Amino acid sequence: MKKKIEILAPAKDLIHGMAAINSGADAVYIGAPQFGARSNATNSIEDVAELVKYAHLFNAQVFVVINTILYDNELETCRKMIFELYDIGVDALIVQDMAIMEMDLPPIVLHASTQANNRDADKIKFLKDAGMKRVVLARELNLHQIKEINEASDVELEFFVTGALCVSFSGNCYMSVANGERSANRGSCAQNCRLPYNLIDGHGDTLIKNSHLLSIKDFDVSDQIPNLIEAGVISFKIEGRLKDIVYVKNNVSYLRQKLDAFLEQNSDKYEKASSGKCTFTFDSSLDKSFNRGYTDYFVNERHQSIGSWESPKSKGQYIGKLIKTVGKSYEIENGNLLNNGDGLCFINENNEADGIYVNRAENGFVFPNVLKEIKDGTFIYRNNDAAFIKIAEREDSAVRKISTSLLLFENENGFELTATDEDGNISSVMLVHPKETTKNNESIEENFKINLAKTGFTPYVADEISVVFSQNWFLPISKINEMRRTVFEQLSEIRLTNYHREEHQLVKTSHPYPETKLDFMYNVANKLARKFYERHGVTEIEKAFELQWDPGKSRVMTTKYCIKYELEKCPKYHKDTMETKLKEPLVLKQGELEYKLKFNCKPCEMEIWEKDAEFEIEED
C-alpha cells in the first residue's frame, strides 16, 4: 500500500483556508472559537463547517487547533466545543493539554501539538499508546532523531517545513507571561524574543548594543523533503496562521510543485494525500514571502549561524548591491527586477533594518518615496513585491480542478450524461427528450464536446469527453448545458457523501509515563491533566508556570539556540579558534527587562532566567 504524503497549510480564516486548498494543500489547520495558540485567529463553528465542506470536496482534511493549556473552569466549555467540531465533520484536533485525553469525547482523531514538546522517542511512543494518532514533532530535531522516533513507534509524524521559528522549545516559553501576564501557552505571546537587547558580560561590560539577540531566521527545509520522508515524516506543515493570503498561496504552491515532482519520481511507494490538480498564474518563490532569511535549523545538526540579529522584520528577496546614489535616485544591481510600488529593505549604518518604497523604477534606477543616505555597496532586499502580490492576490491565481471523464449517450427515453471523477465517483443525469436527427444529418458532436467542456467555476475539469450516438441526434445546447450543470452538482454531493472521515474512540489507558516527577514545564494547569498523569504512574506534579511563578527568579525559556555559538565562543564547536572565553554570567538587558543566560553544554542547550535567579555556572 502506498504511503500518502501531505502538505498541511495554515488558515487564519475561511478565506485563507479555501485559498490554501485551491493552492494544493492536502489539509489545513484552523482555530476554533476558543483555546487556540493564536488568540487573534479564532473562527466561528459555522465558518469551520464551511471550510470542512469545501476541503472534503477535494478529499482534503481540516484539523482544528485546541493547543492552549486549559484552566478548570474551561474544561466543560472545551469538551462541548469538541462535540460541535465533531458534528460538523472536522477530521482531527491538534491538542496540547492532556486534560483532553481524560475527557469523554466523541470518536474524533487527536494529534499531539508541537506545544506538547515532542522531542523524545519514549514520550512520543507513550502518546501513541495513549491514543494519539499523530504527533507534531519539535522543530529542534535532526534527521537521525526523527528516524529513531519513527522506528520506536508507528505513530504518524508531522514536521514543519517552512515559516517562522519560535526560539524556545515549543510550549516551554514563559517570557511573555513573566513580564506582563500574557501567556504564550494561553494564545497571547508578546514576542519578547523579537525585542532588541544589550549583551553584558560578567564584568559588566557591554559586548553588543541594541541587537535582536533572540530573534532567529525563518525555517525552510523544503529541499530536505526526500530525506524527511525517508526518516518517517508524512505531513509537511507550513507555519503561519497570522500570515496574509499571498504568503499562504505562495508557500503552498511552492511546496505543492516541489512535492509533486518527488511523488512522480517515487510513485511506486508514495502518493498525494488528496484529489485534484492545481494551476497557477504566478511563479512561487519562498523569498517572495515574509521571511527573516532562512535556516534549516538543526535538521542537519548544528552547523551555521541562525540568528537574525539586525531585525525581526521581513528581509525578503535579495536584489543586489547599491551601486551609487544619483540625484534623487539609486542605481542598484539588478534594479531592472524592481517595479513601481515595491518595498525595499536594507541595513543602515547603525546596524538597523531600514526601508523605502519605490515610487518609480526605470532602467535600473529607483526613485524612492524618501531619499535616504545609503552607503554604496549596501545589500538591497525587496520585502514587498508589488507586481507579484497583485497577481497572487487574484482569486483565479491558484485554481484546483478534479479530473473527470464525461460520456453522453442515448437511452430508451432520450439521453444520459455520466461523469466519472479521478477517484471513481460516478454521477448520472437523464434527459427525456424526443430523438430527432440534425438537419442534413450532419454530426454536431464537436459542438456537444465544446459545451460539455465548459466547467467554468466548478471544481471540475473534463479531461475526456465521449459522445456515443447511433445516429446524428439533435439536442439543444441549452439542454446540454443543463445536463452538464446537474451532473457536476450531483457529483459534488456524491463526493461529500462518499468522503471517509477516519474516527477513533479514545480508550483510557494506564501504561506508565516515562517520568514519575513532572516540573512546571509539563504545563499541568487543571485537575483532568493531573488525573491523566497520575493514572499513568506520575507521583509528583508541579503546577504550570502560569499558576505559580516566582517573579524575578524564574527560568523563562529553554532553547537549542545558543548565543555563545552565534558569537563563535562555544567551548565545543570553537575550542580551537577561540582566543578568549566570555566572562559569565552573560546578561540580556532591554529597558527594565533583564535576563541571565545559563549554558548547558552537555545537552547543548541555553536557558534564560530572570535577573534575580541564582544558578551555578557550568565549567567548560
NUMITOR-151319 format. One line per field, with one value per residue (C-alpha): residue number from 1; residue in three letters; chain; y, z, x. Coordinates in pm, whole numbers. Each point is the difference from the previous one (the first is absolute). Example, Ala and Ser with C-alpha at 12.3 -4.5 7.8 and 13.67 -1.06 7.14 Angstrom:
// residues 2
num <- [1;2] .
residuo <- [Ala;Ser] .
cadena <- [A;A] .
y <- [-450;344] .
z <- [780;-66] .
x <- [1230;137] .
***
This chain:
// residues 620
num <- [1;2;3;4;5;6;7;8;9;10;11;12;13;14;15;16;17;18;19;20;21;22;23;24;25;26;27;28;29;30;31;32;33;34;35;36;37;38;39;40;41;42;43;44;45;46;47;48;49;50;51;52;53;54;55;56;57;58;59;60;61;62;63;64;65;66;67;68;69;70;71;72;73;74;75;76;77;78;79;80;81;82;83;84;85;86;87;88;89;90;91;92;93;94;95;96;97;98;99;100;101;102;103;104;105;106;107;108;109;110;111;112;113;114;115;116;117;118;119;120;121;122;123;124;125;126;127;128;129;130;131;132;133;134;135;136;137;138;139;140;141;142;143;144;145;146;147;148;149;150;151;152;153;154;155;156;157;158;159;160;161;162;163;164;165;166;167;168;169;170;171;172;173;174;175;176;177;178;179;180;181;182;183;184;185;186;187;188;189;190;191;192;193;194;195;196;197;198;199;200;201;202;203;204;205;206;207;208;209;210;211;212;213;214;215;216;217;218;219;220;221;222;223;224;225;226;227;228;229;230;231;232;233;234;235;236;237;238;239;240;241;242;243;244;245;246;247;248;249;250;251;252;253;254;255;256;257;258;259;260;261;262;263;264;265;266;267;268;269;270;271;272;273;274;275;276;277;278;279;280;281;282;283;284;285;286;287;288;289;290;291;292;293;294;295;296;297;298;299;300;301;302;303;304;305;306;307;308;309;310;311;312;313;314;315;316;317;318;319;320;321;322;323;324;325;326;327;328;329;330;331;332;333;334;335;336;337;338;339;340;341;342;343;344;345;346;347;348;349;350;351;352;353;354;355;356;357;358;359;360;361;362;363;364;365;366;367;368;369;370;371;372;373;374;375;376;377;378;379;380;381;382;383;384;385;386;387;388;389;390;391;392;393;394;395;396;397;398;399;400;401;402;403;404;405;406;407;408;409;410;411;412;413;414;415;416;417;418;419;420;421;422;423;424;425;426;427;428;429;430;431;432;433;434;435;436;437;438;439;440;441;442;443;444;445;446;447;448;449;450;451;452;453;454;455;456;457;458;459;460;461;462;463;464;465;466;467;468;469;470;471;472;473;474;475;476;477;478;479;480;481;482;483;484;485;486;487;488;489;490;491;492;493;494;495;496;497;498;499;500;501;502;503;504;505;506;507;508;509;510;511;512;513;514;515;516;517;518;519;520;521;522;523;524;525;526;527;528;529;530;531;532;533;534;535;536;537;538;539;540;541;542;543;544;545;546;547;548;549;550;551;552;553;554;555;556;557;558;559;560;561;562;563;564;565;566;567;568;569;570;571;572;573;574;575;576;577;578;579;580;581;582;583;584;585;586;587;588;589;590;591;592;593;594;595;596;597;598;599;600;601;602;603;604;605;606;607;608;609;610;611;612;613;614;615;616;617;618;619;620] .
residuo <- [Met;Lys;Lys;Lys;Ile;Glu;Ile;Leu;Ala;Pro;Ala;Lys;Asp;Leu;Ile;His;Gly;Met;Ala;Ala;Ile;Asn;Ser;Gly;Ala;Asp;Ala;Val;Tyr;Ile;Gly;Ala;Pro;Gln;Phe;Gly;Ala;Arg;Ser;Asn;Ala;Thr;Asn;Ser;Ile;Glu;Asp;Val;Ala;Glu;Leu;Val;Lys;Tyr;Ala;His;Leu;Phe;Asn;Ala;Gln;Val;Phe;Val;Val;Ile;Asn;Thr;Ile;Leu;Tyr;Asp;Asn;Glu;Leu;Glu;Thr;Cys;Arg;Lys;Met;Ile;Phe;Glu;Leu;Tyr;Asp;Ile;Gly;Val;Asp;Ala;Leu;Ile;Val;Gln;Asp;Met;Ala;Ile;Met;Glu;Met;Asp;Leu;Pro;Pro;Ile;Val;Leu;His;Ala;Ser;Thr;Gln;Ala;Asn;Asn;Arg;Asp;Ala;Asp;Lys;Ile;Lys;Phe;Leu;Lys;Asp;Ala;Gly;Met;Lys;Arg;Val;Val;Leu;Ala;Arg;Glu;Leu;Asn;Leu;His;Gln;Ile;Lys;Glu;Ile;Asn;Glu;Ala;Ser;Asp;Val;Glu;Leu;Glu;Phe;Phe;Val;Thr;Gly;Ala;Leu;Cys;Val;Ser;Phe;Ser;Gly;Asn;Cys;Tyr;Met;Ser;Val;Ala;Asn;Gly;Glu;Arg;Ser;Ala;Asn;Arg;Gly;Ser;Cys;Ala;Gln;Asn;Cys;Arg;Leu;Pro;Tyr;Asn;Leu;Ile;Asp;Gly;His;Gly;Asp;Thr;Leu;Ile;Lys;Asn;Ser;His;Leu;Leu;Ser;Ile;Lys;Asp;Phe;Asp;Val;Ser;Asp;Gln;Ile;Pro;Asn;Leu;Ile;Glu;Ala;Gly;Val;Ile;Ser;Phe;Lys;Ile;Glu;Gly;Arg;Leu;Lys;Asp;Ile;Val;Tyr;Val;Lys;Asn;Asn;Val;Ser;Tyr;Leu;Arg;Gln;Lys;Leu;Asp;Ala;Phe;Leu;Glu;Gln;Asn;Ser;Asp;Lys;Tyr;Glu;Lys;Ala;Ser;Ser;Gly;Lys;Cys;Thr;Phe;Thr;Phe;Asp;Ser;Ser;Leu;Asp;Lys;Ser;Phe;Asn;Arg;Gly;Tyr;Thr;Asp;Tyr;Phe;Val;Asn;Glu;Arg;His;Gln;Ser;Ile;Gly;Ser;Trp;Glu;Ser;Pro;Lys;Ser;Lys;Gly;Gln;Tyr;Ile;Gly;Lys;Leu;Ile;Lys;Thr;Val;Gly;Lys;Ser;Tyr;Glu;Ile;Glu;Asn;Gly;Asn;Leu;Leu;Asn;Asn;Gly;Asp;Gly;Leu;Cys;Phe;Ile;Asn;Glu;Asn;Asn;Glu;Ala;Asp;Gly;Ile;Tyr;Val;Asn;Arg;Ala;Glu;Asn;Gly;Phe;Val;Phe;Pro;Asn;Val;Leu;Lys;Glu;Ile;Lys;Asp;Gly;Thr;Phe;Ile;Tyr;Arg;Asn;Asn;Asp;Ala;Ala;Phe;Ile;Lys;Ile;Ala;Glu;Arg;Glu;Asp;Ser;Ala;Val;Arg;Lys;Ile;Ser;Thr;Ser;Leu;Leu;Leu;Phe;Glu;Asn;Glu;Asn;Gly;Phe;Glu;Leu;Thr;Ala;Thr;Asp;Glu;Asp;Gly;Asn;Ile;Ser;Ser;Val;Met;Leu;Val;His;Pro;Lys;Glu;Thr;Thr;Lys;Asn;Asn;Glu;Ser;Ile;Glu;Glu;Asn;Phe;Lys;Ile;Asn;Leu;Ala;Lys;Thr;Gly;Phe;Thr;Pro;Tyr;Val;Ala;Asp;Glu;Ile;Ser;Val;Val;Phe;Ser;Gln;Asn;Trp;Phe;Leu;Pro;Ile;Ser;Lys;Ile;Asn;Glu;Met;Arg;Arg;Thr;Val;Phe;Glu;Gln;Leu;Ser;Glu;Ile;Arg;Leu;Thr;Asn;Tyr;His;Arg;Glu;Glu;His;Gln;Leu;Val;Lys;Thr;Ser;His;Pro;Tyr;Pro;Glu;Thr;Lys;Leu;Asp;Phe;Met;Tyr;Asn;Val;Ala;Asn;Lys;Leu;Ala;Arg;Lys;Phe;Tyr;Glu;Arg;His;Gly;Val;Thr;Glu;Ile;Glu;Lys;Ala;Phe;Glu;Leu;Gln;Trp;Asp;Pro;Gly;Lys;Ser;Arg;Val;Met;Thr;Thr;Lys;Tyr;Cys;Ile;Lys;Tyr;Glu;Leu;Glu;Lys;Cys;Pro;Lys;Tyr;His;Lys;Asp;Thr;Met;Glu;Thr;Lys;Leu;Lys;Glu;Pro;Leu;Val;Leu;Lys;Gln;Gly;Glu;Leu;Glu;Tyr;Lys;Leu;Lys;Phe;Asn;Cys;Lys;Pro;Cys;Glu;Met;Glu;Ile;Trp;Glu;Lys;Asp;Ala;Glu;Phe;Glu;Ile;Glu;Glu;Asp] .
cadena <- [A;A;A;A;A;A;A;A;A;A;A;A;A;A;A;A;A;A;A;A;A;A;A;A;A;A;A;A;A;A;A;A;A;A;A;A;A;A;A;A;A;A;A;A;A;A;A;A;A;A;A;A;A;A;A;A;A;A;A;A;A;A;A;A;A;A;A;A;A;A;A;A;A;A;A;A;A;A;A;A;A;A;A;A;A;A;A;A;A;A;A;A;A;A;A;A;A;A;A;A;A;A;A;A;A;A;A;A;A;A;A;A;A;A;A;A;A;A;A;A;A;A;A;A;A;A;A;A;A;A;A;A;A;A;A;A;A;A;A;A;A;A;A;A;A;A;A;A;A;A;A;A;A;A;A;A;A;A;A;A;A;A;A;A;A;A;A;A;A;A;A;A;A;A;A;A;A;A;A;A;A;A;A;A;A;A;A;A;A;A;A;A;A;A;A;A;A;A;A;A;A;A;A;A;A;A;A;A;A;A;A;A;A;A;A;A;A;A;A;A;A;A;A;A;A;A;A;A;A;A;A;A;A;A;A;A;A;A;A;A;A;A;A;A;A;A;A;A;A;A;A;A;A;A;A;A;A;A;A;A;A;A;A;A;A;A;A;A;A;A;A;A;A;A;A;A;A;A;A;A;A;A;A;A;A;A;A;A;A;A;A;A;A;A;A;A;A;A;A;A;A;A;A;A;A;A;A;A;A;A;A;A;A;A;A;A;A;A;A;A;A;A;A;A;A;A;A;A;A;A;A;A;A;A;A;A;A;A;A;A;A;A;A;A;A;A;A;A;A;A;A;A;A;A;A;A;A;A;A;A;A;A;A;A;A;A;A;A;A;A;A;A;A;A;A;A;A;A;A;A;A;A;A;A;A;A;A;A;A;A;A;A;A;A;A;A;A;A;A;A;A;A;A;A;A;A;A;A;A;A;A;A;A;A;A;A;A;A;A;A;A;A;A;A;A;A;A;A;A;A;A;A;A;A;A;A;A;A;A;A;A;A;A;A;A;A;A;A;A;A;A;A;A;A;A;A;A;A;A;A;A;A;A;A;A;A;A;A;A;A;A;A;A;A;A;A;A;A;A;A;A;A;A;A;A;A;A;A;A;A;A;A;A;A;A;A;A;A;A;A;A;A;A;A;A;A;A;A;A;A;A;A;A;A;A;A;A;A;A;A;A;A;A;A;A;A;A;A;A;A;A;A;A;A;A;A;A;A;A;A;A;A;A;A;A;A;A;A;A;A;A;A;A;A;A;A;A;A;A;A;A;A;A;A;A;A;A;A;A;A;A;A;A;A;A;A;A;A;A;A;A;A;A;A;A;A;A;A;A;A;A;A;A;A;A;A;A;A;A;A;A;A;A;A;A;A;A;A;A;A;A;A;A;A;A;A;A;A;A;A] .
y <- [0;342;253;329;312;318;377;163;372;269;168;325;-16;-156;206;-90;-364;-15;173;-262;-281;166;31;-372;-64;-357;126;328;88;273;149;-51;260;-64;-172;47;113;304;186;246;-276;-140;-114;-74;-358;100;113;-314;-206;184;-70;-367;-31;170;-202;-334;61;-43;-281;249;5;270;-6;235;128;-19;42;225;-119;-4;117;-194;240;-50;-380;-45;283;-165;-343;135;182;-324;-165;290;-37;-373;57;233;-256;121;-268;44;222;124;11;92;-51;-364;91;-64;-360;-37;132;-204;82;-89;-233;281;-44;178;138;108;364;105;199;-339;12;-324;-65;-338;-337;-157;283;0;-376;63;251;-243;-278;245;62;274;-80;259;212;336;-31;264;210;-47;-364;-124;-268;-272;75;2;-339;-137;125;-157;-335;7;57;-24;329;249;265;361;248;370;77;381;303;188;-176;36;36;-198;-364;19;12;89;378;203;333;161;-99;83;355;96;-292;-76;-374;-158;-327;181;145;349;4;353;-103;127;-205;247;302;163;-74;102;-289;59;-231;-96;302;233;87;42;-238;73;292;12;-325;-250;-271;-249;51;-286;-56;-170;-371;-161;-372;-37;-141;-266;-140;-327;-56;84;-241;-270;77;-52;336;-21;354;324;294;367;242;318;24;377;47;160;-181;56;-172;-298;-33;49;-252;-264;25;-12;-317;-155;17;-119;-294;-97;-31;-236;-204;-39;-147;-227;-98;-365;86;333;190;330;19;179;47;253;177;362;268;333;336;97;-145;-92;64;-5;316;186;-91;166;-129;100;-197;-380;-277;-379;40;-335;-247;-51;57;324;134;369;328;23;342;286;269;309;-12;-225;142;-157;29;-141;-70;107;231;129;258;374;126;370;277;211;322;-103;-365;-312;-214;-360;-326;-193;308;-99;-265;271;145;307;-50;-248;15;-16;-94;61;9;357;123;-40;-371;41;-113;294;29;206;-31;19;283;-68;-255;38;-120;-135;327;27;323;-49;161;134;37;-143;-4;-351;-102;-128;-379;-47;-318;83;-237;13;-86;117;-113;210;-175;-349;91;146;-326;-236;183;-69;-272;-183;1;-351;-235;-362;-237;-362;-206;-154;-190;68;-241;117;-282;-87;-216;-118;325;248;69;-45;178;-178;161;-220;178;-88;-180;-223;189;-10;246;-47;219;-104;218;-111;144;-99;-134;207;1;321;197;-159;-282;182;-92;269;-213;266;262;-236;-51;372;73;-299;121;333;-93;368;68;-359;-198;-230;-27;-235;-163;-255;44;-274;20;-338;32;-252;291;373;100;362;149;371;146;127;-364;-102;283;-93;-364;104;229;-265;-285;203;124;-362;-104;247;-143;-354;91;150;-302;-242;193;-226;166;-215;-32;-116;-57;78;-279;100;-174;-37;-91;176;347;13;245;-21;363;292;359;314;-51;-272;278;-180;266;-196;-300;-218;31;-85;-302;-115;1;-155;-288;-60;-29;357;68;364;274;364;260;179;313;220;-115;31;193;172;356;93;-343;-230;-187;143;-182;-306;3;-189;335;123;353;-135;-199;304;197;-285;-43;-353;-222;-300;134;285;-140;13;351;175;232;118;-136;209;109;-133;41;165;233;120;344;193;293;-146;-352;-192;-366;-222;-267;-349;-236;-375;-136;-371;8;303;232;355;108;352;104;312;244;-110;-370;-183;-291;-155;81;-315;-38;-42] .
z <- [0;-98;274;-30;38;109;-21;302;-31;251;-18;185;-111;-255;-294;78;43;-339;-162;154;-141;-343;10;61;376;96;342;185;368;141;331;158;210;299;133;-295;42;-221;193;-287;-257;124;-216;45;-12;-311;-186;97;-125;-334;-31;84;-280;-251;100;-3;-360;-87;253;202;380;259;337;279;247;367;116;305;358;166;340;206;-78;-376;-16;-59;-257;-187;13;-142;-276;-97;-50;-224;-205;-33;-111;-286;-137;123;-68;304;295;68;380;267;328;116;166;-339;14;326;-131;-125;-368;-329;-223;-139;-95;221;-95;256;-64;-24;315;177;-68;-196;10;167;-162;326;74;-358;21;326;-175;-284;245;187;-317;-203;-372;-89;167;-126;50;171;-256;183;-110;-254;-265;211;298;-221;-139;355;99;-310;76;362;-81;-299;84;-287;-5;-98;-38;-80;-340;-37;214;313;278;371;165;303;16;-90;306;226;-42;301;-86;-102;305;242;-132;-50;71;-372;-22;-320;117;17;-352;84;-58;22;-206;244;-205;-290;210;-20;294;128;80;319;132;356;33;-75;-342;-289;-278;-245;-7;-112;-197;-43;173;41;-346;-235;-372;-150;-75;-340;-37;-331;-164;274;-86;-149;306;243;-176;21;372;48;-40;-182;53;-82;193;-97;293;-20;125;25;-344;-300;-292;-236;252;17;-377;-69;260;-84;-377;36;211;-214;-308;191;159;-324;-173;276;-7;-376;31;288;-106;91;372;59;-114;44;299;-174;-341;-280;-196;44;-252;90;-172;216;51;366;186;376;-6;-114;327;337;124;220;-213;11;200;10;381;140;-260;-112;352;122;-284;-61;154;24;159;-166;223;-219;-5;74;-307;-343;-200;-321;-332;-59;-303;-10;138;-13;-267;75;72;-309;60;145;-93;79;-251;117;-132;-173;47;-316;217;200;-61;102;347;122;359;48;313;98;312;75;155;351;-78;0;-262;-206;-307;-285;-251;-372;-154;-344;-143;-342;-173;321;188;297;97;364;207;232;-105;288;41;-96;-19;-338;2;243;-65;-121;57;-127;276;-184;-363;-128;-336;155;271;-255;-199;299;175;-291;76;-325;56;151;-137;96;-218;42;-315;-156;-310;-153;-206;-188;-143;-99;193;-53;109;-123;112;296;116;236;182;152;214;72;321;-169;110;-262;-60;-264;-125;-243;-247;-136;-349;-346;-236;-312;-242;-88;-317;-293;241;91;315;270;235;17;112;276;114;-3;229;225;54;143;367;96;373;99;169;-305;-333;-277;-123;-214;-175;-200;-199;-94;-225;-248;-226;-29;262;61;351;85;151;293;86;-24;234;244;8;55;291;162;-39;171;280;68;-16;276;220;-73;81;336;78;-88;194;265;329;217;354;321;333;279;254;334;60;303;-152;180;-101;-50;292;355;90;-216;41;-114;-361;-42;25;228;70;84;188;-309;-123;352;7;-340;112;338;-169;-202;308;58;373;14;-218;21;-98;-335;-2;-49;337;216;-143;234;-139;-79;72;-263;-295;-289;-303;-108;-352;-236;-140;164;15;80;-322;-196;140;-90;369;43;197;-206;-358;18;246;-252;-129;317;139;312;198;92;362;129;84;-325;39;-251;83;-164;202;324;-137;105;-47;94;-240;116;-238;32;-233;52;-161;-205;129;133;284;60;360;157;156;367;-76;146;-170;-34;-313;-182;-46;-361] .
x <- [0;135;68;-188;216;-173;49;-166;-76;-98;-339;-63;-362;-236;133;363;-99;-172;300;229;-216;-8;380;46;-16;-95;-113;-44;16;-223;-104;-342;-189;230;313;236;362;-73;-270;-55;-58;-329;-292;-368;-128;-197;313;190;-296;12;373;-53;-254;230;307;-181;-106;370;54;202;-20;-67;177;-105;259;-93;357;-12;21;-341;-117;-256;-284;57;-6;-372;-15;286;-164;-328;188;174;-340;-106;318;-57;-360;104;247;341;262;226;88;354;33;255;-183;-23;-332;-159;126;-192;-334;-293;29;-165;207;216;366;255;343;260;92;364;-90;11;377;30;374;49;-71;-124;-245;-127;-58;-188;-228;-66;-91;-224;-203;173;-6;264;266;123;375;214;185;333;26;253;-51;162;-228;-311;98;48;-346;-153;166;-118;-368;-232;-173;-41;274;-63;286;16;148;-14;-83;101;191;-71;341;-118;-93;-371;-223;293;24;-113;164;-326;-201;283;20;-360;-232;-50;49;133;-156;-333;22;130;377;146;305;263;248;-31;106;346;235;341;236;199;273;92;232;-292;138;-243;106;-282;-242;-362;-8;-283;201;-287;-149;79;-42;-304;-19;41;71;-183;313;9;-345;139;223;-281;-237;265;36;-374;-175;-336;-131;184;-135;21;11;-207;-359;44;156;-174;-159;296;231;-236;-42;371;120;-260;46;380;-16;-273;219;308;-181;-179;338;117;-323;22;349;-101;-352;64;19;-174;-308;-177;-233;-289;-164;20;271;104;92;160;34;300;347;29;324;59;210;-314;-174;54;336;292;241;-18;164;-36;34;126;-133;360;136;159;214;-65;-110;-378;-48;-186;150;-41;-380;-298;-171;-18;321;-146;169;360;18;359;239;-56;239;-42;-247;-70;-193;-336;43;202;184;-35;144;-280;-219;-186;-172;-176;-346;-195;-144;264;122;378;192;363;216;109;325;-147;-42;-380;-250;-124;-217;-139;-285;63;-201;145;242;154;318;154;-56;-236;-175;-109;-277;273;364;205;375;106;365;125;25;-292;-200;-351;-292;-357;-247;-309;-27;-291;-41;17;-251;-242;-1;-2;-286;-234;-253;80;378;-21;-264;-56;-199;-107;45;-312;-102;-342;-208;-311;-208;-356;-246;-358;-162;254;354;232;316;240;294;271;261;363;-100;-259;-313;-277;-283;-271;-280;-275;-184;-336;3;-126;265;30;287;179;-74;177;93;324;191;5;209;274;-255;-113;360;77;-296;56;357;-123;43;45;15;-73;280;14;173;-117;320;-178;-336;-172;-324;-143;-307;-140;-102;71;-256;-88;-4;-39;318;-211;-83;367;96;-277;113;362;-93;-218;248;275;-229;-95;365;88;-276;121;361;-103;-220;280;268;149;85;220;-131;163;-172;241;41;155;332;229;338;287;113;380;36;-137;68;-115;118;-183;114;-265;-261;-248;-262;-317;-137;-55;358;118;-233;131;362;-78;-181;316;221;120;38;115;-150;99;-259;26;217;-307;-136;312;295;243;38;358;147;-149;142;-201;140;195;137;229;105;322;139;349;-7;-122;298;237;82;-132;243;-109;-16;252;253;286;-68;-121;267;-184;-291;-300;-32;-331;-278;-102;-296;-262;-137;-283;-130;-133;22;309;86;292;122;93;179;-49;264;-67;-350;115;-273;-29;-228;-130;-67;-142;249;-33;51;298;174;342;198;104;375;119] .
***
